[in-house]
Amino acid sequence: MPRKPAKGYFVRGHFVAEGSPLDEQFKRERQGQGPSKTALKAQSAELQALGEQLLVLRADLRAPLALPERLLEALAELARIKDFEGRRRQSQFVGKMMLQLDAEQIAAIRAALDAQLRGSAAETLLLHEAEAWRERLLADDAAQAAWAAEFPHTDAPRLRALVQQARQSAPKAQAQAQRNHRAYRELFQWLRAQLAQGNALD
C-alpha cells in the first residue's frame, strides 16, 4: 500500500513536512520561542548521525520505512564517496534530509535500528553459547548427558559422532590445527543451529 504524501510546505525551495523537527523549529521561531543555536546544532548533529546509521541498516528493515527517494539517493551517494571532505559534506546533506522527516518517521527509524542492534546482540550471544558448549563437549563425556537433558529432542547419535570426529581431527599437541579442522567447525555450526532452534521454540 503506497504511503500517503506527507503534508507540509516549502521554505526556500525545500519541502518541510508537518511535525518534522524542522517544522517544529520554524513554529517555535514564529512564536518567538526558538531554541538556542547550540540546541539546534545538537539536534542537527543527532539527526545527521541517525541518517548515517541508515547505511548499515538491513534492507528488510529499511524497506518498510518508505524513506523519501531524495534521502535514499543521498544515502547511496554517501556510501559511494570515499574522500573525507566529500563524505563530510554529503553527511551534512543527509542530515538536512533527515530534518524534513516527521516525528513518526524518525521514531520508526530509531525502532528499526534498535531492532537490528538487538538482533546482532542475540546472534553474538548465540555464538558464544555454541562455542562454550563445544569446548565443554570436547573436554568431558558427561557434557553430552547435560546437553541431552537441556535439549531432549536433540539427535544424540549425531552429536556423539560430531564430538568424536572433532576430537580425532588432530593430535592434542596441535590444538590450533584442530580448531581449523572441518569437523571442529561442523560441530560448532550444528550446536549453533540447535541453540537457535531451541530459542525459536521458547
C-alpha positions as CSV (number, residue, x, y, z in Angstrom):
1,M,0.0,0.0,0.0
2,P,1.6,3.3,-1.1
3,R,2.4,5.8,1.6
4,K,0.3,8.9,1.7
5,P,2.1,12.1,0.6
6,A,3.4,14.0,3.6
7,K,1.6,17.2,4.5
8,G,3.9,20.2,4.6
9,Y,5.1,23.4,2.9
10,F,8.2,24.7,1.1
11,V,10.8,27.1,2.6
12,R,13.4,28.5,0.3
13,G,12.8,25.7,-2.2
14,H,12.9,22.9,0.4
15,F,9.9,20.8,1.5
16,V,9.2,20.8,5.2
17,A,7.0,18.0,6.5
18,E,4.4,18.9,9.2
19,G,5.5,17.5,12.5
20,S,9.2,17.2,11.4
21,P,12.0,18.6,13.6
22,L,12.4,21.4,11.1
23,D,8.7,22.2,11.2
24,E,8.8,22.4,15.0
25,Q,11.8,24.7,14.8
26,F,10.0,27.1,12.4
27,K,6.9,27.1,14.6
28,R,9.0,28.0,17.7
29,E,10.8,30.7,15.8
30,R,7.4,32.2,14.6
31,Q,6.3,32.2,18.2
32,G,9.5,33.8,19.4
33,Q,10.4,30.7,21.3
34,G,13.2,29.5,19.1
35,P,15.8,27.2,20.7
36,S,19.3,28.3,21.1
37,K,21.9,27.9,18.3
38,T,23.6,25.3,20.4
39,A,20.4,23.3,20.8
40,L,19.7,23.5,17.1
41,K,23.2,22.4,16.3
42,A,22.9,19.4,18.6
43,Q,19.6,18.4,17.1
44,S,21.0,18.6,13.6
45,A,24.1,16.6,14.6
46,E,21.9,13.9,16.2
47,L,19.7,13.5,13.1
48,Q,22.8,13.5,10.9
49,A,24.3,10.7,12.9
50,L,21.0,8.9,12.7
51,G,20.9,9.3,9.0
52,E,24.4,7.8,8.7
53,Q,23.3,4.8,10.6
54,L,20.8,4.0,7.9
55,L,23.8,3.0,5.7
56,V,24.2,-0.2,7.8
57,L,20.5,-0.9,8.3
58,R,19.5,-4.2,6.8
59,A,17.4,-4.0,3.6
60,D,14.5,-5.9,5.2
61,L,14.3,-3.3,8.0
62,R,14.9,-0.3,5.8
63,A,12.2,-1.1,3.1
64,P,9.1,-0.8,5.5
65,L,10.3,2.7,6.4
66,A,9.3,4.0,3.0
67,L,12.0,6.7,3.1
68,P,11.8,9.6,0.7
69,E,13.6,9.0,-2.6
70,R,15.8,12.0,-2.1
71,L,17.1,10.7,1.2
72,L,17.7,7.2,-0.3
73,E,19.7,8.9,-3.2
74,A,21.6,10.9,-0.6
75,L,22.5,7.8,1.3
76,A,23.6,5.9,-1.8
77,E,25.8,8.8,-2.7
78,L,27.3,8.9,0.8
79,A,28.1,5.2,0.6
80,R,29.9,5.8,-2.7
81,I,32.1,8.7,-1.6
82,K,35.5,7.9,-0.1
83,D,37.0,11.3,0.1
84,F,36.9,12.6,3.7
85,E,35.8,16.2,2.9
86,G,33.3,14.9,0.4
87,R,31.8,12.5,2.9
88,R,31.6,15.3,5.5
89,R,29.6,17.5,3.1
90,Q,27.3,14.6,2.0
91,S,26.7,13.7,5.6
92,Q,25.5,17.2,6.3
93,F,23.2,17.0,3.3
94,V,21.8,13.7,4.7
95,G,21.2,15.5,8.0
96,K,19.2,18.2,6.1
97,M,17.1,15.5,4.5
98,M,16.5,13.9,7.9
99,L,15.3,17.2,9.3
100,Q,12.5,17.1,6.8
101,L,11.1,13.8,8.2
102,D,8.2,13.9,10.6
103,A,8.4,12.7,14.2
104,E,6.7,9.4,13.3
105,Q,9.3,8.6,10.6
106,I,12.1,9.4,12.9
107,A,10.7,7.1,15.6
108,A,10.3,4.3,13.0
109,I,14.0,4.7,12.0
110,R,15.1,4.5,15.6
111,A,12.9,1.4,16.2
112,A,14.4,-0.3,13.1
113,L,18.0,0.5,14.2
114,D,17.2,-0.8,17.7
115,A,15.7,-4.0,16.3
116,Q,18.9,-4.6,14.2
117,L,21.1,-3.9,17.3
118,R,19.1,-6.3,19.4
119,G,19.4,-9.0,16.7
120,S,23.1,-8.5,16.5
121,A,23.5,-8.8,20.2
122,A,21.4,-12.0,20.3
123,E,23.5,-13.5,17.5
124,T,26.7,-12.7,19.4
125,L,25.3,-14.4,22.5
126,L,24.3,-17.4,20.4
127,L,27.8,-17.8,19.0
128,H,29.4,-17.5,22.5
129,E,27.0,-20.1,23.8
130,A,27.7,-22.5,21.0
131,E,31.4,-22.1,21.5
132,A,31.1,-22.7,25.2
133,W,29.2,-25.9,24.6
134,R,31.7,-27.1,22.0
135,E,34.6,-26.7,24.4
136,R,32.6,-28.4,27.2
137,L,31.5,-31.4,25.0
138,L,35.1,-31.9,23.7
139,A,36.5,-31.8,27.2
140,D,34.1,-34.1,29.1
141,D,31.9,-37.0,28.0
142,A,29.4,-36.2,30.8
143,A,28.6,-33.0,28.9
144,Q,26.7,-35.0,26.3
145,A,24.2,-36.0,29.0
146,A,23.9,-32.4,30.2
147,W,23.2,-31.3,26.7
148,A,20.6,-34.1,26.2
149,A,18.9,-33.1,29.5
150,E,18.7,-29.5,28.4
151,F,17.7,-30.3,24.8
152,P,15.8,-33.6,25.0
153,H,14.7,-33.6,21.3
154,T,18.3,-33.4,20.1
155,D,19.8,-36.0,17.7
156,A,22.1,-37.8,20.2
157,P,23.8,-40.1,17.8
158,R,24.6,-37.2,15.5
159,L,26.0,-35.3,18.5
160,R,28.2,-38.2,19.5
161,A,29.5,-38.6,16.0
162,L,30.4,-34.9,15.7
163,V,32.2,-34.8,19.0
164,Q,34.2,-37.9,18.2
165,Q,35.2,-36.6,14.8
166,A,36.2,-33.3,16.3
167,R,38.3,-35.0,18.9
168,Q,40.1,-37.1,16.3
169,S,40.6,-34.3,13.8
170,A,44.1,-33.5,15.1
171,P,46.5,-34.5,17.9
172,K,46.1,-32.6,21.2
173,A,49.5,-31.2,20.7
174,Q,48.2,-29.4,17.6
175,A,45.3,-27.6,19.2
176,Q,45.4,-24.8,16.6
177,A,45.2,-27.3,13.7
178,Q,42.2,-28.9,15.4
179,R,40.4,-25.6,15.6
180,N,40.9,-25.1,11.9
181,H,39.7,-28.6,11.0
182,R,36.4,-29.2,9.2
183,A,35.0,-31.5,11.9
184,Y,35.6,-28.9,14.6
185,R,33.8,-26.3,12.6
186,E,30.9,-28.7,11.8
187,L,30.4,-29.3,15.5
188,F,30.2,-25.6,16.2
189,Q,27.7,-25.0,13.3
190,W,25.5,-27.9,14.4
191,L,25.4,-26.6,18.0
192,R,24.6,-23.1,16.9
193,A,21.7,-24.4,14.8
194,Q,20.4,-26.4,17.6
195,L,20.6,-23.5,20.0
196,A,18.9,-21.2,17.5
197,Q,16.1,-23.7,17.1
198,G,15.7,-24.0,20.8
199,N,15.5,-20.3,21.2
200,A,12.8,-20.1,18.5
201,L,10.7,-22.6,20.3
202,D,10.9,-20.8,23.7
